[in-house]
Amino acid sequence: MAHLSARADTAYDNAYHHKLRGRLWRALEGTAYDGRHDSGEPPGFVMSNPFPPGDMRHGDERNLLVASHDEELLAHVAEDLLDDRELNIGEMPFHVEDVTSLEPDVGEPGTRGTLETGTGLLVRIPPWRCDEYGIDHPGGETAVFWQPEHTTRPLVEQLEANLDKKHRLFAHEHLPGPSDVDDELFDGYELIKTFAVPVTVTEGREMTYVLSKWRFDYTVRDDHHRRHLNLALDCGLGERNSLGLGFVNVADRTRPGETELEGENAFA
């Protein structure tokens, strides 16, 4: 977690994604992770928005979370933020006051909890699967953004397929991935909202993405399920994680033997 202070009075910039992504990739230049840039594969990291959102006065405090399965990758990012403490996220100028580490975990088997999307979730339905889901497709090769009228089935299946890819890239190959088990990743899906936002995907190219925010309920079944859920925490859900999309937090967690009142509301 990077602890930030605003260097000037400023309005909150909701189009921060491209600038923040650029700073993180700059931190990874010349490292073993540099080759992932523009590879088309999941990057192995994801970040939050500067939070809490809202317009700022000079000196106001904000936080930024960067998550990854790989501690060395996080160490490079932390070193860069501490070496160059001027952090400009879109039109928001910050000073990095400190960097601290967190160890998020959904909990041991038997734990009940909720993951909440801290940033918008990008899920796109490939054109060749639209007929299967009963989704009208305008033609061509363009994917369709998930929207509530499409039901949760395509959303759930696309999230699982995306997490499978991250498992193949970043987890132990000899262990089962999310699609190798019969049970679903989550117990319940609560849609908070859908919204459209313009995002600079590459320099000079802006696209409008249809995103959604969710609360996902879970009960940790076993150690494999725990790994899958923690992979979502570390690498994000859905697509375009290097833009900060698909960042999730543990919103609450109740361990075996605890009551809900004893459970935690936590990032870690």
C-alpha positions as CSV (number, residue, x, y, z in Angstrom):
1,M,0.0,0.0,0.0
2,A,1.3,3.4,-1.0
3,H,0.3,6.2,1.4
4,L,-0.1,9.4,-0.5
5,S,-0.7,13.1,0.2
6,A,-2.1,15.5,-2.4
7,R,0.4,18.1,-3.6
8,A,-2.3,20.6,-4.7
9,D,-6.0,21.2,-4.6
10,T,-7.4,19.0,-7.3
11,A,-10.6,17.4,-8.6
12,Y,-10.7,13.6,-8.6
13,D,-9.7,12.3,-12.1
14,N,-11.8,9.3,-13.0
15,A,-9.6,8.8,-16.2
16,Y,-6.5,8.0,-14.2
17,H,-6.0,4.5,-15.6
18,H,-3.5,5.1,-18.4
19,K,-1.1,7.3,-16.4
20,L,-1.0,5.0,-13.4
21,R,-0.4,2.0,-15.6
22,G,2.5,3.9,-17.2
23,R,4.1,4.6,-13.9
24,L,3.9,0.9,-12.8
25,W,5.4,-0.4,-16.1
26,R,8.2,2.2,-15.8
27,A,9.0,0.7,-12.4
28,L,9.4,-2.7,-14.1
29,E,11.6,-1.5,-16.9
30,G,14.8,-3.5,-17.2
31,T,13.5,-6.3,-14.9
32,A,12.4,-9.8,-15.7
33,Y,8.8,-8.5,-15.9
34,D,9.4,-5.9,-18.6
35,G,8.6,-8.5,-21.4
36,R,5.0,-8.7,-20.2
37,H,4.3,-5.2,-21.4
38,D,2.1,-5.3,-24.5
39,S,2.3,-9.1,-24.5
40,G,-1.5,-9.5,-24.6
41,E,-1.3,-11.8,-21.6
42,P,-2.5,-11.0,-18.0
43,P,0.3,-8.9,-16.4
44,G,0.4,-10.6,-13.0
45,F,-0.5,-7.4,-11.1
46,V,-3.5,-5.2,-10.5
47,M,-4.0,-1.9,-8.7
48,S,-6.7,0.0,-7.0
49,N,-7.9,3.5,-7.7
50,P,-6.5,6.2,-5.4
51,F,-8.9,6.0,-2.5
52,P,-11.1,7.3,-1.0
53,P,-12.3,8.9,-4.2
54,G,-13.3,12.6,-4.1
55,D,-11.9,16.0,-4.7
56,M,-8.9,16.9,-2.7
57,R,-7.2,19.8,-0.9
58,H,-3.5,20.2,-0.6
59,G,-2.2,17.7,2.0
60,D,-5.2,15.4,1.9
61,E,-4.4,11.8,2.4
62,R,-5.1,9.0,-0.1
63,N,-4.0,5.4,-0.5
64,L,-3.1,3.2,-3.5
65,L,-3.0,-0.6,-3.4
66,V,-0.9,-2.6,-5.8
67,A,-1.4,-6.4,-5.7
68,S,0.5,-9.3,-7.2
69,H,1.2,-13.0,-6.6
70,D,4.9,-12.1,-7.0
71,E,6.7,-10.4,-4.1
72,E,9.7,-9.5,-6.3
73,L,7.4,-7.6,-8.7
74,L,5.9,-5.7,-5.8
75,A,9.4,-5.0,-4.5
76,H,10.4,-3.3,-7.8
77,V,7.2,-1.2,-7.6
78,A,7.8,-0.2,-4.0
79,E,11.4,0.7,-4.7
80,D,10.4,2.9,-7.6
81,L,7.8,4.7,-5.6
82,L,10.2,5.4,-2.7
83,D,13.0,6.5,-5.1
84,D,10.8,8.9,-6.9
85,R,8.1,10.1,-4.6
86,E,6.4,12.4,-7.1
87,L,3.4,10.4,-8.3
88,N,1.1,12.0,-10.9
89,I,-2.0,9.9,-11.5
90,G,-3.9,11.5,-14.3
91,E,-4.5,15.1,-13.2
92,M,-4.0,14.2,-9.6
93,P,-0.5,15.2,-8.2
94,F,0.6,13.2,-5.1
95,H,3.6,12.7,-2.9
96,V,4.4,9.2,-1.7
97,E,4.7,9.4,2.1
98,D,5.4,5.8,2.7
99,V,4.9,2.2,1.4
100,T,3.8,-0.6,3.6
101,S,3.1,-4.3,2.8
102,L,-0.2,-6.2,3.3
103,E,-0.9,-9.9,3.1
104,P,-4.5,-10.3,1.9
105,D,-6.0,-13.8,2.3
106,V,-9.6,-15.0,1.9
107,G,-9.1,-17.3,4.9
108,E,-8.7,-20.9,5.8
109,P,-11.2,-23.6,4.7
110,G,-14.6,-22.9,6.3
111,T,-14.2,-19.1,6.2
112,R,-17.1,-17.2,4.8
113,G,-16.7,-13.8,3.3
114,T,-17.3,-11.3,0.6
115,L,-15.0,-10.0,-2.2
116,E,-15.9,-6.5,-3.4
117,T,-14.7,-5.0,-6.7
118,G,-12.8,-1.8,-5.8
119,T,-12.7,-0.8,-9.4
120,G,-14.8,-1.6,-12.4
121,L,-14.9,-5.1,-13.8
122,L,-14.4,-5.6,-17.5
123,V,-16.0,-8.7,-19.0
124,R,-16.4,-9.1,-22.7
125,I,-18.3,-11.9,-24.5
126,P,-16.4,-13.3,-27.6
127,P,-18.6,-13.0,-30.7
128,W,-18.4,-16.8,-31.3
129,R,-20.1,-17.4,-27.9
130,C,-22.9,-14.9,-28.3
131,D,-25.4,-17.4,-29.9
132,E,-24.7,-19.8,-27.1
133,Y,-25.8,-17.2,-24.5
134,G,-28.6,-15.8,-26.6
135,I,-26.9,-12.5,-27.0
136,D,-27.5,-10.4,-30.1
137,H,-24.2,-9.6,-31.9
138,P,-23.9,-6.7,-34.3
139,G,-21.5,-8.7,-36.5
140,G,-17.8,-8.7,-37.1
141,E,-15.1,-9.7,-34.6
142,T,-16.0,-7.2,-31.8
143,A,-16.6,-8.7,-28.4
144,V,-19.8,-7.6,-26.5
145,F,-19.5,-6.0,-23.1
146,W,-21.3,-7.9,-20.4
147,Q,-24.5,-6.1,-19.2
148,P,-27.2,-7.2,-16.7
149,E,-29.6,-8.4,-19.4
150,H,-27.1,-11.0,-20.4
151,T,-27.6,-12.8,-17.0
152,T,-24.8,-14.0,-14.8
153,R,-24.0,-17.2,-16.7
154,P,-21.7,-15.6,-19.3
155,L,-20.1,-13.3,-16.7
156,V,-19.3,-16.3,-14.4
157,E,-17.9,-18.4,-17.3
158,Q,-15.8,-15.6,-18.6
159,L,-14.4,-14.8,-15.2
160,E,-13.5,-18.4,-14.6
161,A,-11.8,-18.7,-18.1
162,N,-9.8,-15.6,-17.4
163,L,-8.8,-16.9,-13.9
164,D,-7.8,-20.2,-15.5
165,K,-5.4,-18.4,-17.8
166,K,-3.8,-16.6,-14.8
167,H,-3.6,-19.9,-13.0
168,R,-1.7,-21.4,-15.9
169,L,0.7,-18.5,-16.0
170,F,1.3,-17.8,-12.4
171,A,0.2,-20.8,-10.2
172,H,1.6,-24.3,-9.8
173,E,0.7,-26.2,-13.0
174,H,0.4,-29.6,-11.2
175,L,-2.4,-28.2,-9.1
176,P,-6.1,-27.9,-10.3
177,G,-7.2,-24.6,-11.7
178,P,-10.7,-23.0,-11.2
179,S,-12.3,-24.9,-14.1
180,D,-10.8,-28.3,-12.9
181,V,-13.2,-28.4,-10.0
182,D,-16.9,-29.0,-10.0
183,D,-18.0,-26.2,-7.6
184,E,-18.3,-22.6,-8.5
185,L,-15.9,-19.9,-7.5
186,F,-18.5,-17.9,-5.6
187,D,-21.6,-18.6,-3.6
188,G,-23.5,-15.4,-4.7
189,Y,-23.3,-12.5,-7.0
190,E,-24.6,-9.0,-6.0
191,L,-24.5,-6.4,-8.8
192,I,-23.8,-3.0,-7.4
193,K,-23.9,-1.0,-10.6
194,T,-22.9,-0.9,-14.3
195,F,-21.3,2.2,-15.8
196,A,-19.5,3.4,-18.9
197,V,-16.1,5.1,-18.7
198,P,-13.7,6.4,-21.3
199,V,-10.3,4.7,-20.9
200,T,-7.0,5.4,-22.8
201,V,-5.9,1.9,-23.8
202,T,-2.8,3.1,-25.7
203,E,-1.3,6.5,-26.3
204,G,-3.8,8.5,-28.4
205,R,-6.4,5.7,-28.5
206,E,-9.4,6.0,-26.2
207,M,-12.2,3.5,-25.8
208,T,-15.4,3.5,-23.8
209,Y,-15.7,0.4,-21.6
210,V,-18.9,-0.8,-20.0
211,L,-17.9,-1.9,-16.5
212,S,-19.6,-3.4,-13.5
213,K,-19.1,-3.4,-9.8
214,W,-19.9,-6.5,-7.7
215,R,-20.0,-8.1,-4.3
216,F,-19.1,-11.8,-4.5
217,D,-19.9,-14.1,-1.5
218,Y,-17.7,-17.1,-0.9
219,T,-17.2,-20.0,1.5
220,V,-13.7,-21.5,1.3
221,R,-14.2,-25.2,0.6
222,D,-10.6,-26.4,0.6
223,D,-7.0,-25.3,0.0
224,H,-7.5,-25.4,-3.8
225,H,-10.5,-23.1,-3.6
226,R,-8.5,-20.8,-1.2
227,R,-5.7,-20.6,-3.8
228,H,-8.1,-19.7,-6.6
229,L,-9.7,-16.9,-4.6
230,N,-6.4,-15.5,-3.4
231,L,-5.2,-15.5,-7.1
232,A,-8.2,-13.2,-7.8
233,L,-7.0,-10.9,-5.0
234,D,-3.4,-11.0,-6.3
235,C,-4.0,-10.6,-10.0
236,G,-7.5,-9.2,-10.4
237,L,-10.7,-10.5,-12.0
238,G,-11.6,-10.0,-15.6
239,E,-9.6,-8.2,-18.2
240,R,-7.3,-5.2,-18.5
241,N,-5.9,-5.6,-15.0
242,S,-2.8,-3.5,-15.9
243,L,-5.2,-0.5,-16.2
244,G,-6.5,-1.2,-12.7
245,L,-9.7,-2.9,-13.8
246,G,-10.9,-5.9,-11.8
247,F,-9.2,-5.0,-8.5
248,V,-10.9,-6.8,-5.6
249,N,-10.8,-6.5,-1.8
250,V,-11.9,-8.7,1.1
251,A,-14.9,-6.7,2.2
252,D,-15.7,-8.9,5.2
253,R,-14.5,-12.3,6.5
254,T,-15.9,-14.7,9.2
255,R,-13.6,-17.5,10.2
256,P,-14.8,-20.9,11.3
257,G,-16.3,-20.6,14.8
258,E,-16.7,-16.8,14.7
259,T,-20.0,-15.0,14.5
260,E,-20.5,-12.4,11.9
261,L,-20.1,-9.7,14.5
262,E,-16.7,-11.1,15.3
263,G,-15.7,-11.2,11.7
264,E,-13.4,-8.7,10.0
265,N,-13.9,-5.8,7.6
266,A,-10.5,-5.7,6.2
267,F,-8.1,-5.3,3.2
268,A,-5.8,-8.0,4.7
